[in-house]
Amino acid sequence: MNTELLGQKPTRFGFGEGLVVLGERHDNVIVLGGDITGSVMTSLFKDKFPDRFFSIGIAEQNATTIATGLALSGKIPFFASYGAFCALRNADQLRISVAYNEANVKIGGGHAGISVGPDGATHQVLEEVAFLRTLPHMTMIVPADFEEAKKATIAMGEMVGPAYIRFGRSPVPMFTTADTPFELGKANVVMDGTDVALIANGALVWESILAAKELAKKGISARVVNVHTVKPFDYATVTAAARECGCIVTAEEHQVHGGLGGAVAECTGKNAPVPIEFVGVKDSFGGSGEPEELMVKFGLTWKEIYASALVAMERRDKGSSGVRAIKDVAAYAG
């Protein structure tokens, strides 16, 4: 699988282009907007299929219930807004109207994570993966780059059932191609390795690739696993990584509690207990700043993944199952 940089583009563009493909394939695809069509790229669908686009205004809860009615009437409705609002402001509607009814509603959560930048903490959703993966029947997707976001959008539109896709505002590295395999619920092994498994999604997959390349300079073989679908979760691939590598680092642009790291811990705790280190936001809201500055400030770069890999391996080699062998991860960051 490719691990070279192919350019940079926001994942929201992949979402928008995926909607257009769905609109061309299926006449019953409907898109609802919340006055920010240009920000979440639903404007691409609106321009091509104006008769199948409806602006609901800044009313996320209302839009979600409208989408539910459309779904129960045989349409395939997408509603997209900032993830902070369409995931959490309308939590009750997602839980009861959508998930309880197993309605075929698709939600696009834009501007996710801290890489929104200057929009600040109120718009930087860092908790929605933890919430959404607990909802029965809900599919939860966190694509790594533009191409994967496009494929994921098409896939969620062609599956039956509630689904949510998380995407960002700022450009992120592109490394997947049109030929890169993508299947909902199936993690991709981006780089093979046997010494430590770096399990990531979203923008942190690329950072994990960079960390793996740096670890290789020290003779350490790191496996990079892209878990683009948090639910349904690929237990087989993650369990194999735990058993074959003996230790894990998870990395995500999300709170360390309850998201990808939580899913990996649940999986390995049952199937293959190994030392795990967690790279993510540490029980904090975001802040204002340029995306690159915030990723550094909150410790979401390859350096933290690299450092955590060394800690995880030392814990494994010392036979530690629950206590850190080294408490200061930053000591390894160089």
N, C-alpha and C positions, 0 to 999 in steps of 0.2 A: 504494500500500500504506500502511496506517495507520502513523503514526509518533508518535501521541499516547499518553500513559500511560493505561491502562485499569484500573489497580489493581495489586495485588501478590499473588502467590501462589507457593508453592514448586513447582518442576518435579516433585518427587516426587508431588505430588497428581495431576498429569496422568498420570504413570505408573500410579498406582493406579486412577484412573478409566478409563484405557485398558484395563487388564486386565479390568475388569468388562464393558466393551463386548465384548471378545473372548470372554469367558466366555458371554455371552448369545448370541453369533453361532455359536460353535463348541463343541460338546460335548467335543471332544478337547483343549481347552486345560487344562493342568495347571499349578499353581503350587507351587513348593517354597520353603519359608521357612527362615531361619537364626536363629531366636529374636529377630529384630528386625522383626517384621511391621509394627508400628506406625510404626517409623522410616522404612521404605521403602514404606509404604502398601500392601503386599500384604494387609494386614488387610481392605481393602475387598473383595477377591476372597474371602478366607477367610470373611467374614461371609455372603456371598451364595451361595457354592458350597463349603460345608465338606467335601463329599465329594470335591472335586477339589483340595483343599489338603493338603500334607503338610509337617510340620515336620521338618527334617533335623538341627536343632541347629546348634551353632557348628562346622560341618564343611564348609567351602566346597569342598574338593577332592572329598569324598564326594558332595556335592550335585550337582556338575557331572558326575560320572560317572553318577550316577543319572539326571540329566536326559538324558544321552546315550543311555542304555538306553531311556528312555521315548520319545525321538525316533525311535530306530531301530525302535521297535515301533508307530509311527504316531501317537503323541501329539505335541502342541505344548507342550513344557515351558518354563516361565519359572522362572528362579532369580534371586532378588534379595538382595543384601546390600550392605554398604559396598563401594564400588569398590576401596578399598585392599586388600581381601581377595579379593573374587570376581574381580578382574582379575589381580592379581599373585601372591597366595598360591597360586592354582591355575593358574599360567601353563602348567605342563606339561599339565594336563588340558584346558585350552582349546586348546592347540596340537595335541595328539595325539588325545585322545578326541573333541573337538568338531570342530575345523577339518580335521584330516586325514581324518576320516570324513565331512566335509560334513554333519554331523548337524544337524537342524533345532532347535537349542537356542537359546534366547533368554536373554540375561543382562542384568539390571538392576543397574547400578553406582551405588549411592546415595552421598550425602554426598561427592560429588566436588569437587575443587578446594579452595581455602582457605576458602571461605565457610561451611564447617562450623563455624568459629569455635572455641569453647572446647575442642572435642574434641582439638585439637592436631595436631602434625605427623604422628604415627603413623597418624592416621585421614584425613589430607588427601592424597588421591591426586592427584598432579600429573604422573604419568608414563604412565598407562595408554593414552592415545590413541596415543602413540609406539609402544608395544608392539603393541596390537591391530591397528593399521592395516597392520602387516607380516605378519599371519597370512593365508595364502591362504584365500579363500572368506568371510572375515569382513566383515560389514557393521558400520560404526561410526558411531553417531549421537550428536550433541551438541545437543539442542534448546535454543532460546533462551528460552522461557517456558512457562507452564502449558499453554496451548492447543496449542502445538507439541509438547510432550512427550506429550500425550494422543494427538494424531494420529500421532506417530512410533511410539508403543507399539502402536497398532492396526495400522499399516503393517508393522512388523517381525513382528507375529504372523501376518499374512496373506501375507507373502513366504515363500519356501522357502529355507532355509539358515541358517547360524550368524549371529547378530546380537547386538550389544551396544549398550545405550543408557546414556548418562551423564546423571545428574540430581543436583540439589542438595537440601540440607536447608532452607536459609533462603528466605524469600520473595524473589522477584525481580520486577522490573517486567513487567507484561503489556502487550503491544502488538499481538499477532496476534489474529485472531478466527476464528470458525468458518468464515468465508468466505475466509480467507487461504489461497492455494494451498500445498499441501505434497505433495511427491513425493520418495521416497527417491532419492538420487543427483542431485537437481536443486537447485542453489543458488537462493535468492531474492534478487533485487535489491530491497532495501527502499527505497532512495533512489537516484535517478539522479544522475550527475554526471560531469564530464569532467576535473577537475584532479587528483584523487587518489582512489584506491580504498581504502576501509576494509573489509577482509575479516575477518570475525569469526564466532564461534559462541558458544553458551551465553550467559551473562550479559553478555558483552562486546559482543553485538550492540546492546543498549540503550545501553551506554556509547558505542558508535560512532555511534549516532544522535545522542546529545547532542553528541559532538565535531563531527559534520557540521553541526549547527545553529549551533554556535559558529563554525566555519569560514565558514559562509555570511555571518555578520556582517562578515567581512573580505573578502567578495566571492569566496570560494573555493568552487567547486562540487565537493562530495565525493560519491562513489558509495559506498553502503553495501551490502555483499553478505553475506548470511547463509548460510554454508556449514554447514548443520545436519548434512549427511552428509559425514564426512571420508573414508569409503570405502563405496561407490564414489565417487570424486571427480569433481566437475563441471569437467573441464578446459576445456570450451568457454566457460562463463561467466567463469571466472577469466582465461583467456587474453584474452577480449574486454576485460575490465576493464584488464588490463595494457596492451594495445595502444591502447586508447582514452583511458586516463588517464595513462599514462607512468610511474606510480610507485604503490607500494602500501604500506599499513600493515596488518599482520596483528595480530589481538588475540584472546587466548584465556586462560582461567583454567587454565593448564597450563604446564609447562616450555616455554621458548622452543625447546628442542631437540626435534625429531622429531614434533611435533604438527601442528596446522593450519599453522603457519608453515613447517614443513618441507615439507608437502605443496604449499603455494603456491609455495615456492622451487623445488621439483622441476618443477612445472608450467611456471612462467615461465622457468626456466633452459633448458628445452628449446624452448618455443614462443614466448616473448616476453620476453627478458631486460630487466628494468627495475630501478631502485633499490627495495629493500624495507627497511622498518623493522619490527622485531618487538616487540610488546608482549606480555609474559607474565612468568612467574616466571623469574628469572635464576639458574639453576643453584643452587637453594636448596630446602631443605625448608620447610614452612610453620611455623606457630607458633600459640600460643593467644591468643585475643582475640575481640572482637566482629567479626562478618563485615565490617561497614563499615570498622572500623579496619584489618583485615588487607588489604582491597582497596586501601586508601590506602597502607599500609606497603609492599606489594609492587608498587605502581605499576600497578594494574589499573583505572584510572578513565578517564573521558573526557579528563582533562587530559593524561595520557600519550599517548593516541591523537592528540589535537589537536597536541601538541608534535611527535610523530613524523611527522605529516602534513607539517608545515612543513619538517622535516629532509628527508623524502623528496622533496618538491618542489624544494628547493634543490639536492639532489644531482642530480636530473634536469636542472634548468636549467643546472647547471654541467657537465653531461656526465659525471658520475661514475657509473661502473658497479660499483665495488667499494670505494671509500674514502669514508668519511663526509666530507661538506663541513663539517658541524658536529658536534663530538664530544659536546657537553653538551646532550642532549635536554632536560634540566630547565630550561635557560635559556629555552626557549620556553613552559614551562608557566605562567608568570606567577604 
